[in-house]
Amino acid sequence: MQSPFEWKLCAFGNEIGRVLGKHGHGKRPRRSNVLSLGDSAHEREAVLRTTAGLRDCRAKSLKFLERPSVDQLCRQHQLMARCMPEIVHHDGNLDICISLR
């Protein structure tokens, strides 16, 4: 049985391979973004590890609060919506953990 991290790592590897093409042989833009939006530390680590060896690939992880209140969930989504253009156009990897006061 796989751990949650192993399952996420396998899932990211399969999807990234399917979309970007195995070993870079697929037709894709010169530079690719892989975005991970979620509340799991396993998901964050899996996307960063899966993309680490990929050429011309930018990993962008946004880790939300685990078990947020409804108000916190709304605030996280509002923040993400405001920042998404900057996140997508950032020319590099991002590893952002959202915290709210």
Number of C-alpha atoms within 10 A of each C-alpha: 5 8 9 14 16 14 15 20 20 15 16 21 17 14 11 17 16 11 11 18 14 12 9 12 9 12 9 11 10 8 10 15 19 17 18 18 14 16 17 17 14 16 24 26 15 24 22 22 15 19 20 13 9 15 12 14 19 21 22 23 23 20 20 23 17 11 9 14 10 9 8 16 16 12 14 18 12 11 12 16 10 10 11 11 10 9 19 16 9 13 12 13 18 16 14 14 14 13 10 10 3
